[in-house]
Amino acid sequence: MQAVSAIFEWVVMSSLAGSIMILLILGVKTGFKGALGANWHYYIWFLLLLKLIIPFTPESPASIYNLVKLDSFKAAEPALLNSAENGQPQAATGDHDLADRPAFADLNSQVVERDFATHLKGEIFLIVCWLVGAVMLAFYTIFINLKLRYRLRSGHMVNDAAIIHIFESSKSVMKIKKRIPVIVDDSIRTPALFGIINPVLLMPHGLIKNLNENELRYIILHELAHYKRKDILVNWTAVMMRIVHWFNPIIWYGFYRMRLDCELACDALVLSALEPPKYKEYGNAIIRVLEEMTLKPQWIPGTIQMLTPKSNIKRRISMISSFRKESMGLSIITVIVFVAIGMVGCTAAPGTDVIKSSKQDERSSQLLTDLKTNQMLAGTVDVEGPGVVVTLTDGDTDIYCRVHDSDILMMINSLMVAGAEAISVNGERVINSSGIVCQGAQIEINGKPSDGPFVIKAIGSSERMVNDMDRKGSYAQNLEALGINIKIEKSEKLTIPKYEGKVDFEYAKPVEEKIL
């Protein structure tokens, strides 16, 4: 559970950081707009992928996250857990320091445990919701792709000599040697590239029939540009990030904008392989495909589709009409801006590393474990476990055959030596400050008078404690020799109640450790 909690925290922190990164990228893109080329507008989104994928980033004073503390989203943990590392544990109510309270009985441990349990339940609920959403979206993605792959079995491989010639000549222009089949499939509303290892080009039958050779060549060049740029792999990476961050609409919007910029970058790659007089023809081909597509392009995770929403077509046509190959100076400026944004957005603010945060959670969990251990040692919680029950009963009217306070104390000491971890006498928890003393004909235990028989319960190794009491010369045998009745029973499960009294430290105080 600790590992899942750490992963979930990293996802949330990464999602918040990614949201800020998207806002930063959109702001910079708006500022530069037409000053930098289409490739830059697309490649800048790779910084978002980098931020979401890498679990830790170098810390930098130039990081934008110095302005926004991402760890502020975490719910406040119980005050005891937050302050314990500083050596000043406090009750969860925050009213008084521990030094002003009873050391064990009045620690407000129940409040601390309740707050921590509430925090833990809330975190578990969020983790379950995140896992369910991610798994559902992952299954949907797998299902859609398997369904498409199954349909392709019934698709028709293009065998028209003219189309094959156009396709092969386009591959030569883009300097691609890999065999890429062209399949006609009407379930796809727009030309698309499908598959990472063995990609295929999907073409709607109506589109092939209605486009002329030049228009078809430009469409094929565009899809081959996607292959050359490895956009399928990038697209699948983005799909996986959307699955992980399914709950964050800003992440989805960022990848939506990335897809739009990807189409412009592919347009630019095709244009860079054409002569300027061909630019207009390429733009007209895209408009023609848009006219042929009467239905809105569907989203199929894992495919690279040519068409984008009509709202982005105007932007693409504008870029095509004003396309110019990037100069060396513009390329240098592009690299400088890219590196600058990376230094600002892909670094972390000092002290906010997610791994450090998860280590703090581990320490908090360890503190809770230590708290429970100390409560058991102090006797402020009920405990249960295997052990023995020793019953001491007066032998007869002779005073020497009666159970005395010293007899009970010596038996307790013998059980402790034998490894007893918790002890009670007649239902009273025995702790380091317990008093067992004779008061007339009765024995007071923790200030409460008690008559015999005296039942001593001890949790620990029953074998070890019984063997210790059975050995020659043990105090138990000495009591039997004096005529006191001793009954020893093993038990698989004993319950020993917590100490109900108070222990005040008026004079003793913890020694403050000096930090070198």
Secondary structure by P-SEA (a helix, b strand, c coil): caaaaaaaaaaaaaaaaaaaaaaaaaaaaaacccccccccccccaaaaaaaacccbbbbbcccccccccccccccccccccccccccccccccccccccccccccccaaaaaaaaaaaaaaaaaaaaaaaaaaaaaaaaaaaaaaaaaaaaaaaccccccaaaaaaaaaaaaaaccccbbbbbbbccccccccccccbbbbbbbaaaaacccaaaaaaaaaaaaaaaaaaaaaaaaaaaaaaaaacccaaaaaaaaaaaaaaaaaaaaaaaaaccccaaaaaaaaaaaaaaaccccbbbbcccccccccccaaaaaaaaaaacccccaaaaaaaaaaaaaaaaacccccccccaaaaaaaaaaaaaaaaaaaaaaaaaccbbbbbbbbbbbbbbccccccccccaaaaaaaaaaaaaacccccccccccccccbbbbbcccccccccccccccbbbbbbccaaaaaaaaaccccaaaaaaaabbbbbbbbbcbbbbbcccbbbbbccbbbbbbbcc
